Amino acid sequence: MDKEIEKLKDKFNIISHDIELVREAGQLLKDFMPAFIESWYEWLSIREEFSIFFGSNAGNLKRVQAQQNDHWKTFFEANLNDSYIKERRYIGQVHARINLPNDIYFAGMSVALQLLIDGLKAIQPEPDHLDDMIRSVSKHIFFDAFLVIDEITRIHNYRLAESSKAMMEMSTPVTPIWEGILLLPLLGILDSSRTQDIMNKTLLKISETRSKVFILDISGVASVDTAVANQLIKITKATQLMGCEAIISGISPAIARTIVELGVNVGEVKTTSTLRDAFEIALKLINVHIAH
């Protein structure tokens, strides 16, 4: 963690002199902080988000204001250590949990910075190195904001990945439709990640069910490029290595033309234009005859 902190400090150009100036600013602003927090909440109280996240819950507001005192206390102590990083990332976790919009967070940080700058400028006599002090406090504000937003982004990306994983699970249902026959109807867009997932699930299902025929229906797929077409061929060849015959159904005129134009080698893979034709072939392959 120490290396991560040093890298972050370097990115934000925070040096030991900046930390000294932030601490000095904290001492100068000590008596100003209650008025600062009150002014900040006055600004927030006229925003739409205030009623959404606080409503009429006075107790909740008082609790959050108390947390603000602790937050700015640690801010001006400027001990950029593991505990400090965790506290700021926890704020990001809370904001992500309540779905606080990023715009109101950034606006709030901007207002806080301006209030602090105004507070420093109002001190008499004027502090030594006032401009340097304002720059150091600004760096520290940006550092804090990054930690919070970075944590929100991490959580958001995790949720997207989990959602994508769940959607992929739902969109690749390898289903037994007859004794010895598996069907996988595909919908939407195919990419290399999804086709790899299809192969893994298909081979696992073949192993579990000892199926002899696998029908891959792509009638719900809008388009196929070279990479996807080659991946589909690889899937069928992999199933054949496991003793399971593969049939690709739902080949539309557009997809057939694309495959030919792309020069994809279909080889001995069985293809049909309709799922019904594929099912009839599959039944014959397992020696099942349906009387018409």
C-alpha positions in Angstrom: 0.0 0.0 0.0 2.9 2.4 0.8 4.1 2.1 -2.8 0.6 2.8 -4.1 0.4 5.9 -1.9 3.7 7.2 -3.1 2.8 6.7 -6.7 -0.5 8.6 -6.2 1.3 11.4 -4.4 3.7 11.6 -7.2 0.9 11.7 -9.8 -0.7 14.6 -8.0 2.6 16.2 -7.4 2.1 16.2 -3.6 5.4 16.7 -1.8 6.3 17.0 1.9 6.0 20.8 1.7 2.4 20.5 0.4 1.5 18.4 3.4 3.1 20.9 5.8 1.1 23.7 4.2 -2.2 21.7 4.4 -1.6 21.1 8.1 -0.8 24.8 8.6 -4.0 25.7 6.7 -5.9 23.4 9.1 -4.6 25.2 12.1 -5.5 28.6 10.6 -9.0 27.4 9.7 -9.8 25.6 12.9 -12.3 28.2 14.1 -13.7 28.6 10.6 -14.6 24.9 10.1 -18.1 25.0 11.8 -19.1 27.9 9.6 -17.6 26.2 6.6 -19.7 23.0 7.2 -22.8 25.1 7.8 -22.2 27.1 4.6 -21.6 23.9 2.6 -24.9 22.3 3.8 -26.7 25.5 3.0 -25.5 25.2 -0.6 -26.5 21.5 -0.6 -29.9 22.1 0.9 -31.2 23.9 -2.2 -30.1 21.1 -4.5 -32.5 18.5 -5.8 -30.2 15.8 -4.4 -30.6 17.0 -0.8 -34.3 16.0 -0.6 -33.6 12.7 -2.4 -30.8 11.6 0.0 -31.8 13.3 3.2 -35.5 14.1 2.9 -36.9 15.2 6.2 -34.7 12.9 8.3 -33.1 15.5 10.6 -31.3 12.7 12.6 -29.6 11.4 9.5 -28.5 14.9 8.5 -27.0 15.6 11.9 -25.1 12.3 11.8 -23.7 13.1 8.3 -22.7 16.6 9.5 -20.8 15.0 12.4 -19.0 12.8 9.9 -18.1 15.9 8.0 -16.2 17.2 11.0 -14.2 14.0 11.2 -13.6 14.0 7.5 -12.1 17.5 7.4 -10.2 16.9 10.6 -8.3 14.0 8.9 -8.1 16.0 5.7 -6.1 18.7 7.4 -4.0 16.3 9.5 -2.9 15.1 6.0 -1.5 11.7 7.2 -1.6 10.1 3.7 -1.3 6.5 5.0 -3.2 3.2 4.6 -5.9 4.3 7.0 -6.5 7.6 5.1 -6.8 5.8 1.8 -9.3 3.3 3.2 -11.4 6.0 4.7 -11.7 7.9 1.4 -12.4 4.7 -0.5 -15.1 3.9 2.0 -16.8 7.2 1.1 -16.7 6.0 -2.5 -18.4 2.7 -1.4 -21.1 4.6 0.4 -21.7 6.9 -2.6 -21.9 3.8 -4.9 -24.3 2.1 -2.6 -26.7 5.0 -2.5 -26.1 5.8 -6.2 -25.0 9.4 -5.6 -24.5 11.1 -8.9 -20.9 12.0 -9.7 -21.9 15.5 -10.8 -23.2 16.5 -7.4 -20.1 15.0 -5.7 -17.8 17.0 -7.9 -19.9 20.1 -7.5 -19.8 19.6 -3.8 -16.0 19.2 -3.7 -15.7 22.3 -5.9 -17.9 24.4 -3.6 -15.9 23.0 -0.5 -12.6 24.1 -2.1 -13.9 27.6 -2.9 -15.2 28.0 0.7 -11.8 26.9 2.1 -10.0 29.3 -0.2 -12.3 32.2 0.8 -11.7 31.2 4.5 -7.9 31.4 4.0 -8.1 34.7 2.2 -10.2 36.2 5.0 -7.6 35.4 7.6 -5.9 38.5 9.0 -3.0 39.0 9.0 -2.7 37.2 5.6 -0.9 33.9 6.1 2.6 33.6 4.7 2.8 31.8 1.3 -1.0 32.1 0.9 -0.9 31.2 -2.8 1.3 28.1 -2.1 -1.1 27.1 0.7 -4.1 27.4 -1.6 -2.3 25.3 -4.2 -1.5 22.6 -1.7 -5.0 22.5 -0.3 -6.3 22.2 -3.9 -4.0 19.3 -4.7 -5.2 17.6 -1.5 -8.9 18.1 -2.5 -8.2 16.6 -6.0 -6.4 13.7 -4.4 -9.4 13.0 -2.2 -11.8 13.3 -5.0 -9.8 10.8 -7.1 -9.8 8.2 -4.4 -13.6 8.5 -4.0 -14.4 8.4 -7.7 -11.8 5.6 -8.4 -13.6 3.5 -5.8 -17.0 4.3 -7.3 -15.6 3.3 -10.8 -14.2 0.1 -9.4 -17.5 -0.9 -7.9 -19.4 0.1 -11.0 -17.1 -2.0 -13.2 -17.5 -4.9 -10.9 -21.3 -4.6 -11.1 -21.1 -4.4 -14.9 -18.9 -7.5 -15.1 -21.2 -9.5 -12.8 -24.2 -8.3 -14.8 -22.5 -9.3 -18.0 -21.6 -12.6 -16.6 -25.2 -13.2 -15.5 -26.5 -12.2 -18.9 -24.0 -14.5 -20.6 -25.2 -17.4 -18.3 -28.7 -16.7 -19.4 -27.9 -16.2 -23.1 -26.0 -19.5 -23.5 -28.5 -22.1 -22.4 -27.2 -25.5 -23.7 -30.3 -27.6 -23.3 -31.1 -31.2 -23.9 -34.1 -31.4 -26.3 -34.1 -35.1 -26.9 -32.2 -38.1 -25.5 -28.7 -37.6 -27.0 -29.4 -34.2 -28.6 -28.3 -30.8 -27.3 -29.6 -27.4 -28.5 -28.1 -24.0 -28.1 -30.1 -21.1 -29.6 -28.0 -17.9 -29.8 -29.4 -14.4 -29.7 -27.8 -11.0 -30.1 -24.2 -10.1 -30.8 -21.4 -12.7 -30.7 -17.8 -11.7 -29.8 -14.7 -13.7 -29.0 -15.4 -13.7 -25.2 -18.9 -15.1 -25.7 -17.9 -17.7 -28.2 -15.2 -18.9 -25.8 -17.9 -19.2 -23.1 -20.2 -21.1 -25.5 -17.4 -23.6 -26.2 -16.7 -24.2 -22.6 -20.3 -24.7 -21.7 -21.0 -26.9 -24.7 -18.1 -29.2 -24.1 -19.0 -29.5 -20.4 -22.7 -30.3 -21.2 -21.6 -32.9 -23.8 -19.4 -34.5 -21.2 -22.3 -34.5 -18.6 -25.0 -35.8 -20.9 -22.9 -37.9 -23.2 -24.9 -36.4 -26.1 -24.3 -37.5 -29.7 -25.6 -34.4 -31.5 -25.2 -30.7 -30.8 -27.4 -28.2 -32.7 -26.1 -24.6 -32.7 -28.9 -22.4 -33.9 -27.7 -18.9 -35.0 -31.0 -17.6 -36.5 -31.1 -14.9 -33.8 -27.6 -13.7 -34.6 -27.6 -10.4 -36.6 -24.2 -10.7 -38.2 -21.1 -12.9 -38.3 -17.6 -11.7 -39.1 -14.5 -13.7 -39.9 -13.3 -14.1 -36.2 -16.8 -15.2 -35.0 -17.3 -17.6 -38.0 -14.0 -19.2 -37.3 -14.8 -19.5 -33.7 -18.1 -21.3 -34.5 -16.3 -23.7 -36.7 -13.8 -24.4 -33.9 -16.7 -25.1 -31.5 -18.2 -27.7 -33.9 -14.8 -29.3 -34.4 -14.2 -29.5 -30.6 -17.6 -31.2 -30.2 -16.7 -33.7 -32.9 -13.5 -34.6 -31.0 -15.8 -35.5 -28.1 -17.8 -37.9 -30.3 -20.7 -35.4 -30.7 -21.8 -34.4 -34.2 -22.4 -30.7 -34.6 -25.0 -29.0 -36.8 -25.2 -25.2 -37.3 -28.8 -24.2 -38.1 -30.4 -20.8 -38.9 -28.0 -19.9 -41.6 -29.6 -16.9 -43.2 -28.9 -15.8 -46.8 -27.0 -12.8 -45.5 -24.8 -14.9 -43.2 -24.2 -17.6 -45.9 -23.1 -14.9 -48.3 -20.8 -13.3 -45.6 -19.2 -16.6 -44.8 -18.5 -17.3 -48.5 -17.2 -13.8 -49.1 -14.9 -14.0 -46.0 -13.5 -17.3 -47.3 -14.2 -19.1 -44.0 -13.5 -22.9 -44.4 -16.7 -24.6 -43.2 -15.2 -28.0 -44.0 -17.5 -30.9 -43.1 -19.7 -29.0 -40.7 -23.4 -29.7 -41.3 -25.4 -26.5 -41.8 -29.1 -25.9 -42.3 -31.3 -22.9 -42.9 -33.9 -23.9 -40.3 -34.0 -25.4 -36.9 -36.6 -28.0 -38.1 -34.2 -29.3 -40.7 -31.4 -29.5 -38.2 -33.6 -31.4 -35.8 -34.6 -33.9 -38.5 -30.9 -34.5 -39.3 -30.2 -34.9 -35.5 -32.9 -37.5 -35.1 -31.5 -39.5 -38.0 -28.0 -39.4 -36.5 -29.2 -41.0 -33.3 -31.4 -43.5 -35.4 -34.7 -42.1 -34.4 -37.4 -42.1 -37.0 -40.6 -40.1 -36.7 -43.6 -41.4 -38.5 -45.4 -38.6 -40.5 
